[in-house]
């Protein structure tokens, strides 16, 4: 199904700088930059501050490019959903053509500059990340399979790997485990949201798992992915990047996450609807704290290693 994004192109009138900035999905961009920074600082090398800053800037621009391309293609879906209807294109503040031009331009700029500053491998990884999010996920998977968020979650998992490669020029087990953490975190995070917003996804004809397979299957899958997430994050504890701060965070946050994943799995649907999906919303909130705590702890351990020489 090809989206009718052109339907929104005629309504934009004198867009503001803030409207263009909103195209870049700044909240997602901030998470991308943070996890990339952690991957960079956890690497077993001294980070040149100029190269480090330039690399983070390129990664941020690449993330923004992905967001703009996603909004360009998904404008028809965004217009049908309450949480996205006020985005710049469906709200008529920016045209679809402008979003496409910005996304393509920033993609080329970010990849080219990262290749110059950090090497071809880092640039290639960023290019693949942008392409994977914009084409396989946004243009194909999101509209065609209930596993959309599982496979598409890989795009959001690449930043720590790109950050690591930007300063080392190579791939190692530590950033691969960071990748796995974000990749496995994505399904329970988004499916918790989809459980209470499944009617919106149904209206928008997005085949999210609760819409296609039902809530019982979704609840079970949330728990399965939560177990795999816990195993991956604990596994990182047995690598050089896992120090005392990470040990505390990994144990505490996985216990908290698993508790609510279990509650959501065992919930009766009638009870969930009666209390307005309180547990599902709680799990969604816990998932936000989870990722922030895990990567903050990795950052603290990296700084501790620097202080201890």
Buried (B, 14 or more C-beta within 10 A) or exposed (E): EEBEBEBBBEEBEEBEEEBBEBBBBBEBBEBBBBBBBBBBBBBEEEBEEEBBEBBBBBBBBBBBBBBBBBBBBBBBBBBBBEEBEEBBBBBBBBBBBBBBEBBBEBBEBBBBBBBEBBBEBBBBBBBBBBBBBBEBBBBEBBBEBBBBBBBBBBBBBBBBBBBBBBBBBEBBEBBBBBBBBBBBBBBBBBBBBBBBBBEBBBEBEBBBBBBBBEBEBBBBBBBBBBBBBBEBBBBBBEBEBBBEBBBEBBBEBBEBBBBBBBBBBEBEEEEBEEEEBBBBBBBBEBBEEBBBBBBBBBBBBBEEBEEEE
